[in-house]
Amino acid sequence: MKIYSESIGNFVENLSFKDLPIEVINKVKVLFLDALGTCAAASKKKYAKAIIELIKELGGKPESTLFIYGGKLPAVNAVLINAALVHGLDFDDTHAEASVHPSACIFPTALAVGEAKEFDGKSIITAAVSGYETIIRIGLAAKGSFHDRGFHATPICGVFAAAVVAGKLLKLTTLQLQHALGICGSQAAGLQEFLNDGTWVKRLHPAWAAHSGIFAALLAEKGYTGPYKIFEGRFGLFKGFFPDERRYDLNQIDKDLGINWEILGISIKPYPCCHSIHSFLDCSLYLKNKYRIKNEDIEEILCIISERGAEIVCKPIDVKRKPDNTYGAQFSLPFTIATILVKNNLSLKEYSEDNLKNPEIIKLASKVNYITEPNIHNQKYFPGHVKIKMKNGKVYEHAINKHWGCPENPMSQEEIEKKFRKNVESIFSKDQTEMIIDKINNLEKLQNISELTKLLVR
C-alpha cells in the first residue's frame, strides 16, 4: 500500500532549485509580493493589534522579523502575526479547485524559518514550492469536501504545507518529514462558524497552521515521531474527516508530483472579498457598462451559483443582504454586488462601516436573489452567472467561467504591482516600496533573505 507521507517527504527532500521551471519561480515571486501587500493592508486592524500584543508578551529568542510592526521573535511565534495579517482582509490568493489560500501559510513560514536559519533566496523559493505543491494537492484530494462539512480547508491542508516548508529549510530527511506530517495530522483544524457572525477567528486559521507546521518540523528534527499513514490510515486525515470515501481521492496527493506544478493554478484577487463572489462582480460590471443600467431601474438581480458557493456567500439570505460587520460583508454576495454597482468600484475602502448603512446599497442588496445549480459544483474556477431584470421587463444576463485574476484570465504584472502599491501606501515610503518590489522580483539573487525581511518594517 502506498504511503503518501513518504511520497511527499521524498519529493521535498530531493527537490532542488534547478528542478524548477522559470514560470514556477516567477509565480512564487508574484505570490510573495501579493501576500506582503495584503499583510501590510491588514496591519492597522483591531484584530492585528490583539495578536501582536499577545505574541510580544510571549517573548523569546529573536529569530524572525514581525512584518510591519518590527522586532523579532522565535520563528514559530512570528508567523502567528505574519500569517494572520496575510489572510486578514481575505484579499490573498486562492487555488479554486483545492479551495485553499496557499500563500497565507507558505509565505510567512518560508521567510520566518529562512531568516532564522539565514538562507538565500533560491532556498526560500525551493522550500516555498514544496509547500505550495503540498497544500494544493491535499486540497485537491478532498475535492472541496472540507467546506461541504463546515470545515475550513486552508488551515487543515496548510499545516502540512508549513511543515514541509520548514522541514525543507531544516534539511529534514524523508523519514523526518514523514514524522512531521504525522504530527501535523493531530493539529489540522478549522471551523467555518465565523460565516454566521463575521467574527475574527478565520484570520487566525493560517497563522495557527504555520505555527503548528513549524513546531511539527522542529519536533521531528529532535526525533519526535508521528504516524506514517496520516493521510490514508484507518484513523488518518481523510477517513477522519470523511466517512464516505467517495468524498475524496488520495491519488491527487502525488499525481505527477514534480512534473505538473499545481502552483501555476493559483489565482490572485483583484477584489478584497470571498473568491466565490468574483465572477459575479465581473458579470455585474459587464452588464452595467454594456447596457448602461441605472440602479434605480433594476427590479431584481438573480445569481446562479453552486450549492457550495451559496453556503458561503448567500446563506442565510437575510443576513447576507444586510451584514452586521465589514467581514461579514466580504462574504456576502448580495451586499458586494450592490456595492460595486453603486460605487462602480470595489476596493478595501468600499467595505466600510458607513457603507454597511448606505441606504442605496442596502436597497439594491435587497433585490439580489440566488438559485443553485448542481452542474457547476466542481468547476476548476469560480464561475458566475448574473441575470438583471429591469422594471420595464427587459432581462440582461451574462455568464463567465474564468474570472479576472485566475491563471487563464490573469492580472498582469503591472496590475499586481499596482495592487501591492495601493495596499502598502500608508505603511511604506515610496522608496521603500520600490526597494521591496525589486528585492522580490530578484528573490533568487538574494544571498540572505534578511536583505528582504529588514525592509518589511514600517
Buried (B, 14 or more C-beta within 10 A) or exposed (E): EEBBBBBBBBBBBEBEBEEBEEEBBBBBBBBBBBBBBBBBBBBEBEBBEEBBEEBBEEEBEEBBBBBBBEEBBBBBBBBBBBBBBBBBBBBBBBBBBBBBBBBBBBBBBBBBBBBBBEBBBBBBBBBBBBBBBBBBBBBBBBBBBBBBEEBBBBBBBBBBBBBBBBBBBBEBBBBBBBBBBBBBBBBBBBEBEBBEEBBBBBBBBBBBBBBBBBBBBBBBBEEBBBBBBBBBBEEBBBBEBBEEEEBBBBEBBBBEBBEEBBBBBBBBBBBBBBBBBBBBBBBBBBBBEEEEBEBEEBEEBBBBBBBBBBBBBBBEBEBBBBBEBBBBBBBBBBBBBBBBBBBEEBBBEBBEEEBBEBEBBBBBBBBBBBEBBEEBBEBBBBBBBBBBBBEEEEEBEBBBBBBBBBBEBBBEEEBBBEBBBEBBBEBBEEEBBEBBBEBBBEBBEBEBBBBBBEBBBB
